[in-house]
Amino acid sequence: MDSLSTGRVARTLQHLFTEAEQADRPLMAQFVDAAHPEQLIADTIAHHVAEERRDLRGFYRGYADNFLNVAPEYGRFLYQCARARKATRIVEFGTSMGVSTIHLAAALRDMGGGQLIGTELEPGKAARARANLEAAGLADLVEIRVGDASETLADVGGEVDLVLLDGAFSLYLPVLKLLEPHLKTGTPILAENAFDHDNEYLAYVRDPANGYLSQPIPISEGRGNEFSVFTR
């Protein structure tokens, strides 16, 4: 059974990917048209991290209408990871409009149920994500918590089978460390936009001494996708 391919989930995702492409087109165009896109990415990440640390809420308020969503192929990969892991409790840092959330929740539905805990800084995005999950018929599987992840993810209710990090770059490592006591051995941690530019998160998960086996994956090339497994 694969609810990504037919029915309400498939129709909702098709609509959202179309809407996201229109909403984010001006933002994405600057990278496509850049003479040196890799340097632009590095400079953009450095700027984002500095601005996040200066004023996290204020900075991301400027992206309130942007989806900043996963690509379709990465969404399918998330679904596959959840199915392969037989996940029953998933944590997502950075829900945005709920595109990745729908992929993960669809996997839970197709395996008979479970819980996805998402966290989103922007209340408006969280509201839109909830509406999109309702449209997909998956809202009963998802709890979206609004606010600072250090508070919203302080209690995740038990052991975690899968983690998606797709929020503020500067918080990837603090969020991971917050969740570590709840990770099962073998839990996959998927990080979007984990670009290899002076990245403390990557330095941490790529050091086996910290209890992870990690490497970049060539899905949605250019998006900085890192796949890690908790080995403790």
Secondary structure, 3 states (H helix, E strand, C coil): CCCCCCHHHHHHHHHHHHHHHHHHHHHHHHHHCCCCHHHHHHHHHHHHHHHHHHHHHHHHHCCCCCCCCCCHHHHHHHHHHHHHHCCCEEEEECCCCCHHHHHHHHHHHHCCCCEEEEEECCHHHHHHHHHHHHHHCCHHHEEEEECCHHHHCCCCCCCECEEEECCCHHHHHHHHHHHHHHECCCCEEEECCCCCCCCHHHHHHCCHHHCEEEEECCCCCCCCCEEEEECC
